[in-house]
Amino acid sequence: MTMTSHAHVAFTPREREIIRAILSAQSNKAIADSLGISEQSVKNRLTKLYRKLGISSRLELMRTLMKEAG
């Protein structure tokens, strides 16, 4: 999947919050605490993000986001 194919992906407000936290190198627990949700909820939302983007890991998510921002 090329980077341009991700341009059409729409993120929910909560996904955007999680993305910002990931880019700030926060752990799932820190993200959960800051958003007032469970750590499992963070994991579930990350899994949905991975599926949306056709990726399978946090590292791939960070690479994808960094490339799109750059």
CORPE-V295877 format. One record per run of one state. SS is the DSSP state (hx for helix, st for strand, lp for the rest). FROM is the first residue (numbers start at 1). TO is the last residue. If there is no record, write none. Layout:
ss=SS from=FROM to=TO
ss=SS from=FROM to=TO
//
This chain:
ss=lp from=1 to=2
ss=hx from=3 to=6
ss=lp from=7 to=12
ss=hx from=13 to=23
ss=lp from=24 to=27
ss=hx from=28 to=35
ss=lp from=36 to=38
ss=hx from=39 to=53
ss=lp from=54 to=57
ss=hx from=58 to=69
ss=lp from=70 to=70
//
